[in-house]
Amino acid sequence: MERVQSLRVPAAAAAAARQMSSELKRLVNNTHLVSPSISLILSCGEMEHMSKEKKLKEIVVVNMSARYLINMGYLTNCSALRICILSRNYISKMDALSNCPKLIKLDLHSNHITELPDKFFWREMKCLEVLYLHNNIIGDMCSIEALSCCPQLTVLTLYDTPISLVPKYRHFVVNSIWSLKALDNFVIADEELMEEWPRNDKFKALGPQYSLQSPASSQMWECGKDSVRCELIPAVAAMIETTTCPTFGCSDMLSMPAAIGSYFTAVDKYASKPPE
């Protein structure tokens, strides 16, 4: 497995990204932007035990997508948070989530994020497996190097960002974050990780068999509630990897359903309720 040299985003592109962020913010009247209040978080959040009165410190799932949020607000008090969906807002920084070390999935796509926290932030995110950052204004490749300190990061999206336009961007990312199994909705192929790996159209990177949205992987999305399905995303990536990558000794996608069935036995703790 190879390490690659750091890539630089052209200064002009980085400056354009910062300018774009400022211009986008000016398009929205500041009076419409809000900070997540206690009442908003409680109304959009769920606890593990539904019968109890909601408390910030016991919220495990929160969905505040498209709420005109400008920052993290009282989310810093949600220390038990495991699934956090904050997509389609106006958030520019995520450092305040350092108080939520139990996060498993974090969705911040379509915000105004220009740079990511440092390695010390990611090092404490010991449970984080799924991170959606696409359609942001991230333009610093050093952010990717910091992400490599996130020990369990399995699924990452960075498409539609300035850094995704850098030549060999995907090669750099997959060889910097060794825990990754999927980048930008495609499972990482062997040829992307190993130098001088023999080229084979059957196992070609970014092929349809590696898509997280393929017919085979879509079977897992039918298992129930959103809070359950998002827990299974890393498993989809792992199952595709084990059934399509030659280094695992199996290249038959017909084994996918059996692998999925075996996995469901291991995730009963996330699906104690029947699918709705």
N, C-alpha and C positions, 0 to 999 in steps of 0.2 A: 504494500500500500504506500502511496507516495504522498509527500507533502508538497505543496506548491507555494511559490513566492506570492507575497501580497500584491494585489492589484490595486491600482489607483483610479478613482473616478476622476475624469478631467475636471480641472478647477471650474471651467465654464459651466459644466453640467451641475456641479455642486451648488454654484452660485445661483443658477437658474432654479434649482429645487427650492432653495431658501426664499427666493423672490416669489415663486409660485405659491408657497405656503402663506406668505404675507398677503398676496393678492386675493387668495381664496378666502382668507379670514375677513378681509375688508368687504367682501361681497355679502357677508351676513351681518346684519345689524347686531351689535354686541348685546342689545337688550334681549335677544332671543336665545343667547347662549347661557347655559346653566351649569352649576356644579352639582353633582349628585348629592341630594339631601338624604337624611335618614329615612324620611317617609317614602321617597322615590325608590331607594334601595330595597326597603322592606316590601313595597308593593310589587317590585319586579324580581324579588328573590324568593328562594325556597330553602327550607331547612330539611335536614335528614328526617326529622320526625314531624310530620305535618300537623299533628294534634296540638303541639305546643305553641305558645305565643311567640311570634317572630322576634328575634334579637339579632342585632348586627353581628355579634361575635359567633353566632351559630348558623349564619347563612352559608350554604355550600354551593348554591347555583344562583347566578344572577344574569338576566338578559336585559340589557339597556341599550339595545341597538336603535339607532336613529332617534336619539333623545336630545339632540343639540347639546351634548356634553362638551365642556371645554377642558375639564380636568377630572381627576379621580375622586375628589370630594371625600365623603365619609367612607369610601370603599377601603380606606386604610385601616378601618376598624373591623373589617371582615376577615379576621385571622384564620377562619376555618374554610375560606372560599376555595373551591376546587375547580369550578367551571365558571368562567367569566367571559361574557359576550358583550363587547363594547363597539361593535362595528358601526360604520356610517355615522360617525360623530365628528367633532372638531378638536380632538385630543392631540396635543403635540408632545407630551412627555408621559412616560409610564413608570418613572422611578418610584412613585408613591406605592406601587404594588409590592415593594420589598417587604411590606408587612403581611403579605399573603403567600407564605412559602409553601402552602399545600396545593397550590394551583396545579391542575392536571392539563386543562385546556384554557388557552387565552386567545381570544379572537379580537384583534384590533384592526382588522382590514378597513380600508376606506376612511382613514383619519388624516391628520396633518403631522404625523410623526416624521421628523427629519433625522433624528439620530437615536440610537439605542443606548440603554444603560451600559455601564462598564462590567468587566468580568466578575467583580465582587457581587453584583446584583444577580447575575445568572448562576453563579456558583451556589447560591442559597436556594435557587429554584430546583430543588432536588427531585420533585415529583413531576415537573412540567414535561409533557410529552408532545402536545400539539400546540403550535404557535402560528397564527395567521396574521401576516403583516403586509399582504399584498395591497396594491393601490394606496401606498403611502408615499412619502417624499424622502425616503432614506437614500442618502447619497454617499455614505462613508463606508468603505470596505473594512475599516477597522472595527465596525460594528459586528461584522461577521466573525472576526477573530474572537471578540468578546463572547459571542454566542456559543463558541466551542466549549466554553466552561459550563454550559448547562448539561448536566450529566445524563439525563434521560430523554433529551429532545429527539423525537422520532419523526415527526411530521412538521414541515416548515413551508410557508409560502412567502415569496418575495417578488412574484411577478408584478409587472406594472409599477415598478419603482425605478429610480435612476440607476441603481446598481445592477439591476437586471439587464441593462443595456450594455454593460461592460463586456468586451470580448472575453470568452471563456469563463463567464460568470458562474455558470452551473458547475463546471469543472472545479473552480476554486472553492465554491461553497461545500460541495460534497466531500472534498478532500480536506476541508478545514474542520467540519463538524462530523466526527467519525461515528457518532451515535445515530445520525440520520438514516432513515430508511426510505423517506419520500420527500422530494422537493418539488414544489409547484404542481402538486397533484399527480406526479409520476414517481413510482418506485425507482430507486437508484439501481441501475444495471451494473453488472460486473465490470463492463468495459469502461465505466466512468470512474472506477476505483483503482483498477490495476493497470499499471503501465505495461504497454505492449501486449494487452489482452487480445487474443485472436478475434478478428472481426467475424461476426456471424449474424446474418440478417434475422435469424430466428430470435436472437437475444439482443437485438439492436436497441440502444437506449432510446427512450421516449416512444417506444412502440406501443400499440394499443393494448398489448398484454400487460403492460406496466402501469396502465392508468388506474387511479383510485376510483374512477367513475365508470369502469368497465362493467359489462353485464354480470360477470362472475362476482366482482366485489360488491355489486349493488344488492346482492342477497342479504348482506349484513345490515344494510340500511333499513330493512323492513322489520327490525326486531323490536321497535317500540318507540318510547318517548325520546325527544331530542337529548335529554340529559343522559340517557343510556347510550344512544347512538354515538355521541361524541367521545364516550369512553372507549368505543370499539375501533376508532379510526386507526390507532397504531397497530391494532391486530389485523386490520385489512392490509396494511402495508406489509406486515410480517408474513401474512399468508400468501400474498402475491409473490413476495421475494422467495419464499421456500418452494413455490410451485413453478417458478419461471427462471430462476437463476441457476445456471449449470453448476456453480460451486456447491449447491445444496444437493446435487445428484438427482434432481427431479425437474422435468420440463413439461409435464403434462398438466394442463389447466383443468382437466377432468377431475383431478384430485382436490381441487379447490373446495367443493361442497363438503367433503369429508373433513378437511382441515378446519373449515368454518364451524362445523358441528362440534368438533373437539374443543374448539376455543370457547364456545358458548358455555360449556361445562365449567370452565375456569372463571367466567365472569358473572356467575349467578349473584355475587354480592352486589353488583351494580344493577341488577334487574330483579329485585325482590317482588316487584309488582308486575302483573301480566300486561302485555302490550295493549295500548288503547286503540 
